[in-house]
Amino acid sequence: MSARGQFVSTMTALLDEDPRCALVLADISLDRFAPAVAAHGGRVVNVGIREQAMIGVTAGLCLAGMRAVAHSYATFLVERPFEQIKLDLSHQAFEAVLVSIAGSYDASEEGRTHQSPGDVALLDTLPAWTVHVPGHPGEVDGLLRSAVSSSGNVYIRLSDSSNSGPARSGASIVREGSDGAPLVIAVGPLLDPVIEATSDLDVTVCHLTTIRPFPDDLVALVGATDIVLVEPYLAGTSASQVARALVDRPHRLSCLGVSNPELHRFGSPDDHARAHGLDAAGIRRSLASYL
């Protein structure tokens, strides 16, 4: 099952289980939620292709005491209605869950309108958002259930890219290097390419599925002074987080991710990964040059 498929399955179950739970759509995935619409039509709202209204309705449901989940492509969920996220959710202190698909370049054949490598960077301009970037469909159920049962504003960024298996949620060390070895931080679905790229290198590899709040303590505990940050969205998005975690330690930081400016060819997601140097070979080249 894909991450999107797992989201639909878990969200449908949550609507069955929790009368406070509501879902707001803007046409995207509406067909997949047909059983949920039939069973819980009053708590599944489709606003049509009106993304700003989607966030406004989500905030209204929060005001009415519901735990509302809004869902669409990342570009339509975060970028297009960003003013409503800023004002209707963050400023008004209404707490919701946003679940996106196709971030960065998963929908590359659809063109730039469906690509959103800057979504996490945009949310970083707002206070107190929790951001999850699962790297495998098996991680989605637990993250979504936790988000819905908790409070606060939460963003779950789903991708068609996947690691070979699910990982522990949050932050974990998946490979330990020698004392002082460089630290490579792999975010979400980039763990497998990082593991392949570093298979014969003396490095410590840390995997993050939750990037906000950033695991300052874990990063500082490793003791490395050479850090490589590998993110599946705009390169350097978490650079300030690493700098804060290591504020008392002289260090070097290399940021790998989706490059800016954008690519002007559609291509496949794999083509984009290669072009941005986010496949195993590209990560290895960057590591060799940096280290």
Rosetta blueprint (number, residue, H / E / L):
1 M L
2 S L
3 A H
4 R H
5 G H
6 Q H
7 F H
8 V H
9 S H
10 T H
11 M H
12 T H
13 A H
14 L H
15 L H
16 D H
17 E H
18 D L
19 P L
20 R L
21 C E
22 A E
23 L E
24 V E
25 L E
26 A L
27 D L
28 I L
29 S L
30 L L
31 D H
32 R H
33 F H
34 A H
35 P H
36 A H
37 V H
38 A H
39 A H
40 H L
41 G H
42 G H
43 R H
44 V E
45 V E
46 N E
47 V L
48 G L
49 I L
50 R L
51 E H
52 Q H
53 A H
54 M H
55 I H
56 G H
57 V H
58 T H
59 A H
60 G H
61 L H
62 C H
63 L H
64 A L
65 G L
66 M L
67 R E
68 A E
69 V E
70 A E
71 H E
72 S E
73 Y E
74 A H
75 T H
76 F H
77 L H
78 V H
79 E H
80 R L
81 P L
82 F H
83 E H
84 Q H
85 I H
86 K H
87 L H
88 D H
89 L H
90 S H
91 H H
92 Q L
93 A L
94 F L
95 E L
96 A L
97 V E
98 L E
99 V E
100 S E
101 I E
102 A L
103 G L
104 S L
105 Y L
106 D L
107 A L
108 S H
109 E H
110 E H
111 G L
112 R H
113 T H
114 H H
115 Q L
116 S L
117 P L
118 G L
119 D H
120 V H
121 A H
122 L H
123 L H
124 D L
125 T L
126 L L
127 P L
128 A L
129 W E
130 T E
131 V E
132 H E
133 V L
134 P L
135 G L
136 H L
137 P H
138 G H
139 E H
140 V H
141 D H
142 G H
143 L H
144 L H
145 R H
146 S H
147 A H
148 V H
149 S H
150 S L
151 S L
152 G L
153 N E
154 V E
155 Y E
156 I E
157 R E
158 L L
159 S L
160 D L
161 S L
162 S L
163 N L
164 S L
165 G L
166 P L
167 A L
168 R L
169 S L
170 G L
171 A E
172 S E
173 I E
174 V E
175 R E
176 E L
177 G L
178 S L
179 D L
180 G L
181 A L
182 P L
183 L E
184 V E
185 I E
186 A E
187 V E
188 G H
189 P H
190 L H
191 L H
192 D H
193 P H
194 V H
195 I H
196 E H
197 A H
198 T L
199 S L
200 D L
201 L L
202 D L
203 V L
204 T E
205 V E
206 C E
207 H E
208 L E
209 T L
210 T E
211 I E
212 R E
213 P L
214 F L
215 P L
216 D H
217 D H
218 L H
219 V H
220 A H
221 L H
222 V H
223 G L
224 A L
225 T L
226 D E
227 I E
228 V E
229 L E
230 V E
231 E E
232 P E
233 Y E
234 L E
235 A L
236 G L
237 T L
238 S L
239 A H
240 S H
241 Q H
242 V H
243 A H
244 R H
245 A H
246 L L
247 V L
248 D L
249 R L
250 P L
251 H L
252 R E
253 L E
254 S E
255 C E
256 L E
257 G E
258 V E
259 S L
260 N L
261 P L
262 E L
263 L L
264 H L
265 R L
266 F L
267 G L
268 S L
269 P H
270 D H
271 D H
272 H H
273 A H
274 R H
275 A H
276 H L
277 G L
278 L L
279 D L
280 A H
281 A H
282 G H
283 I H
284 R H
285 R H
286 S H
287 L H
288 A H
289 S H
290 Y H
291 L L
